[in-house]
Structure formats: C-alpha cells, structure tokens
Amino acid sequence: MNLRKTIDSTTIGDRILLIFLLLVSFISIIFIREVLPKTRDVIVEVEGKIRYKYPIDTNRLVKIEGPYGHLSVEIKDKRVRVIDASCPNKLCERQGWITRGIIICLPNRITVIVGSPDGAEDRAVDAITG
Amino acid sequence: MTQRSKVRSPDPRVLFSIPFFLLLTVYFLLLPSCTQKEKVYRKSRILMDTLVTVNVVSDSADKAERAIDIVFDEIAKLDSMLNFFSDKSELSIINKNAGLSEVRVSQETIEVIEKAIYASEKTDGAFDATIGPEISLWDFPNKIKPDDKTIRERLSLVNYKLIHINKERSTVYLEKRGMLLDLGGIAKGYAADRAVAVLKRIGIKSGLVSVAGDIKAFGLKPDGRAWVVGIRNPRAIGNDDDIIATIELRDAAISTAGDYERYFIVDSKRYHHILDPKTGYPADECQSVTVIAKDGVYTDSFSTGVFVLGPERGMAALKEMGFEGLIVDSSGSIKTTQGLKDRIEFKKDHR
C-alpha cells in the first residue's frame, strides 16, 4: 500500500485522532523538559575545575585528592557528606549531611555542590549573609 | 463534485502529509532550545580564601558562564593584590615596608585603603584596617588567647591615622615599623562591588554576587521579583541555613559581621575575631550586625565598625550614614533601623 493510498483511505475522524495523539506527544515532551524537576547532581570541584559529577540518587563513596590532602565524599539515600578529611579543622566533615547547597574544604580547595545540572534551582532565599 | 474529491483537494493533503508532521515534530523538539527563556545561572568558586558565588540572569547558559568566569578572574586579580596571607600581594609589600618606605600600588589597592580610612573616620576608629598586629596574635583554631601585656604593647601600632596615601604617586606608607594593614574587613565587600560593576559592563541586566557573607545584587530575577537574602541566626546550632529574617535586595549590598565565625570559648567567655581597635580584645556588645547600603565596600566595613561600637552608638552611626541595619545585641534582642522595618520579614521565633 503506498503513501497516497494510506492517506486517502483515512477518514476525518482518523485524522483528528492522529492530530490529537501527536499533540499529546508534543505537549508531553515540553512538559517533561520544562516542568518536571531535574535530577540533582553532586558536583565535586577541585581548584575551580569540575573533577566529578554524579547523580545524587546512586549511592557511592568517592575519594578525592586535593592540593592539601584527601577527603572522601559519601553519597547515600539522596544525601551527601564529607568524611575522612585530611585538613586540620575538619569543618567540611562537621557540616554533616546535606541535600542541597555546598560543602567546602578551604585548605584543599575542594567544593562539593549539590544542585540541578544547570546550576540553578528555585530557592526561598538567593543567598545568606553572616 | 463527490465527497471523495473534496477530501483530495490539495490543502488537506499538504496539511496531513507525513512530511508535514515530521517537520512539525522537529519544530516542537527544537522549540524549547531556540526560544530559551531567561534563567538564573549560578556558579561557585573558592577565591579570597572563601566561597564566592555568582548568580546571573541570562537567556543563554554560554553567555552566563562566560560572564561568571570574567567575574571570577576579576576577584582573583583583586585577591592577588589584597590578600593578607600571600607574600606577593601588594598588601604584604606595604606591610613589609611599614616604617621603611612608601610602596607603589595599583589604583584598586589605593581605592580600598582610602575607603577603609573613610569607614574608620565615620565610625570613630571602631573599624580600623590597621588591626593586623592585634589580630595576628590570636590563634582561633587552637583556642590560644594572647597574653594581656602583648595585646597592650601592640595597641600603639593600631591607628588608621598612621596610613599615608599619596594619590599622585599612587603609593601607600605605614608610618610605624610593625604596623600591619589587614583589609579582611573590607576587601570582600569591595570585591562584590567590582564583580557587579563587571557584570553590568558586559551587559548582564540582573545578578547577585556573594563573597562569603558580603553580597551585592542588581536588577530583578526572571520572575520579576527582587533578590532575597537571608540573615543568619548568630546562635544557629549546626545548621548554616538557620536564618532569623529575610530581606529583599534591590540594587544594594548587604554584609554581616558576627561573633560566631572564628571564635573559641574559654571559661564560658567567647573570644572571637572582631576586635575593638582601642582595646585589642573582642568587642562584646553584639552577636551580629547586618548593614545594607549601596556599596559592599561600606556594608562590609561598617558591619564590623557598628559591631564594635555596640547597639546604641552603632545605630547612631548607621543613621548618620543613611544606611539600614539590623543589630542582634549580646542578649539576643534584635533592633533595626527605621527604614528596614517594612522591608524585612522575620522568621518565626525571631520577631
């Protein structure tokens, strides 16, 4: 059966149904792209350069080397924390689990960022002073 | 004409042809990326020994990323001039030559020092960038308090009136040997100002830059609302996101000085990094001071100055300058300037 015959054999109802289905598909694509929340990523930067990028929903333990020493980043149950830091103050370790935001290790110049892949997300406050 | 021939008319055939639908599909798939709406793009980096975060509103991720990288470069440049701990910075060279000779420096360094002197004058020396000889005595991570005699001896080296600027020669001279200029209480606010100036120059219409707690915002967010900044609870327990209030920031800067950043507690007394330049000991009348003004260079320095002045004299200084502010005094009670009352939203338990 060639193309023209196929088109000719459809009724108005078929065509309306086809348009309807196509429209539903298009709207779904746009909806998924724009409306549904994006998966958060855990981004590890060393001296301003992205070293690792992992989805937050996969549990893992990563050891990271910085200019001062090492630290480990644990991703578990959609939360992130720093453990086993070699810096003196261990402020990054003391911060504990985070679900979004940033953990920084100043001596090692390592930042662990939890955020949407494009770096922006809706927040109640844009910054905190203090 | 039969019913069938009507259906065969050229228009519906084009309209319902498969190539047409393919084109339509491609159009819809490409539509979101071609007509991208404005979004907030954010990136952070460790600079000036702290976390710098830049938010810009842009319709393109590439444009935003380029703009943010230019800001990072600008702040790195300022850090290379003003860093107290780096041997090569202009500031270190000024300090090494204290009591010896004047040092030729960049316009930026001159500008920050000039503004530091201005903040000292306006706070009756409560903010003083020559606090270096005293602050360097304290070892906060190891909880070491210097002995009283050394603190007293070094007080003669703390005096902003001993800074000499020669604008014609672009030089700075510290009058006494042993003097140490520490721009830690002003440089971050200045960096936020410079960052915003850079963003505006390259055509960004709206953004927010935070250099640690020194924040400057301009323009509005894509939803038409102002940028919102939270003020940290000075007695937050373990949660950095614990805030006492939020404030909308419209083309302005905000800074907070608090006794909770670098401190230790010995015999239930808190020793923190905001020293009174007149005594060499931590100022103890406030827990935190937040200042809002047009320029970060002033919010940064005045937050420290007002903290040292204490709630009463501090409020008077803010009023005289026409700045807005919020003071949490040593008992935890909150006072705000008149102009802030309608703009601030307190969180529960902090009214």
HADDOCK unambig.tbl for C-alpha pairs under 7 A between the chains (distance, minus, plus):
assign (segid A and resid 26 and name CA) (segid B and resid 28 and name CA) 6.51 0.50 0.50
assign (segid A and resid 48 and name CA) (segid B and resid 45 and name CA) 5.55 0.50 0.50
assign (segid A and resid 48 and name CA) (segid B and resid 46 and name CA) 6.94 0.50 0.50
assign (segid A and resid 106 and name CA) (segid B and resid 49 and name CA) 6.74 0.50 0.50
assign (segid A and resid 106 and name CA) (segid B and resid 50 and name CA) 7.00 0.50 0.50
assign (segid A and resid 109 and name CA) (segid B and resid 46 and name CA) 6.41 0.50 0.50
assign (segid A and resid 118 and name CA) (segid B and resid 41 and name CA) 6.98 0.50 0.50
assign (segid A and resid 119 and name CA) (segid B and resid 41 and name CA) 5.85 0.50 0.50
assign (segid A and resid 119 and name CA) (segid B and resid 42 and name CA) 5.15 0.50 0.50
assign (segid A and resid 119 and name CA) (segid B and resid 43 and name CA) 6.46 0.50 0.50
assign (segid A and resid 120 and name CA) (segid B and resid 40 and name CA) 5.86 0.50 0.50
assign (segid A and resid 120 and name CA) (segid B and resid 41 and name CA) 5.25 0.50 0.50
assign (segid A and resid 120 and name CA) (segid B and resid 42 and name CA) 5.61 0.50 0.50
assign (segid A and resid 125 and name CA) (segid B and resid 228 and name CA) 5.03 0.50 0.50
assign (segid A and resid 125 and name CA) (segid B and resid 229 and name CA) 5.46 0.50 0.50
assign (segid A and resid 125 and name CA) (segid B and resid 230 and name CA) 6.04 0.50 0.50
assign (segid A and resid 126 and name CA) (segid B and resid 227 and name CA) 6.26 0.50 0.50
assign (segid A and resid 126 and name CA) (segid B and resid 228 and name CA) 5.37 0.50 0.50
assign (segid A and resid 126 and name CA) (segid B and resid 229 and name CA) 5.74 0.50 0.50
assign (segid A and resid 127 and name CA) (segid B and resid 228 and name CA) 6.99 0.50 0.50
assign (segid A and resid 127 and name CA) (segid B and resid 229 and name CA) 4.96 0.50 0.50
assign (segid A and resid 127 and name CA) (segid B and resid 230 and name CA) 6.31 0.50 0.50
assign (segid A and resid 128 and name CA) (segid B and resid 213 and name CA) 6.52 0.50 0.50
assign (segid A and resid 128 and name CA) (segid B and resid 229 and name CA) 5.43 0.50 0.50
assign (segid A and resid 128 and name CA) (segid B and resid 230 and name CA) 4.56 0.50 0.50
assign (segid A and resid 128 and name CA) (segid B and resid 231 and name CA) 5.79 0.50 0.50
assign (segid A and resid 128 and name CA) (segid B and resid 232 and name CA) 6.46 0.50 0.50
assign (segid A and resid 129 and name CA) (segid B and resid 213 and name CA) 4.11 0.50 0.50
assign (segid A and resid 129 and name CA) (segid B and resid 214 and name CA) 6.46 0.50 0.50
assign (segid A and resid 129 and name CA) (segid B and resid 229 and name CA) 6.89 0.50 0.50
assign (segid A and resid 129 and name CA) (segid B and resid 230 and name CA) 6.20 0.50 0.50
assign (segid A and resid 129 and name CA) (segid B and resid 231 and name CA) 5.17 0.50 0.50
assign (segid A and resid 129 and name CA) (segid B and resid 232 and name CA) 6.11 0.50 0.50
assign (segid A and resid 129 and name CA) (segid B and resid 255 and name CA) 6.02 0.50 0.50
assign (segid A and resid 129 and name CA) (segid B and resid 256 and name CA) 5.77 0.50 0.50
assign (segid A and resid 130 and name CA) (segid B and resid 213 and name CA) 4.98 0.50 0.50
assign (segid A and resid 130 and name CA) (segid B and resid 231 and name CA) 6.26 0.50 0.50
assign (segid A and resid 130 and name CA) (segid B and resid 232 and name CA) 5.22 0.50 0.50
assign (segid A and resid 130 and name CA) (segid B and resid 256 and name CA) 4.71 0.50 0.50
assign (segid A and resid 130 and name CA) (segid B and resid 257 and name CA) 6.34 0.50 0.50
assign (segid A and resid 130 and name CA) (segid B and resid 258 and name CA) 6.51 0.50 0.50
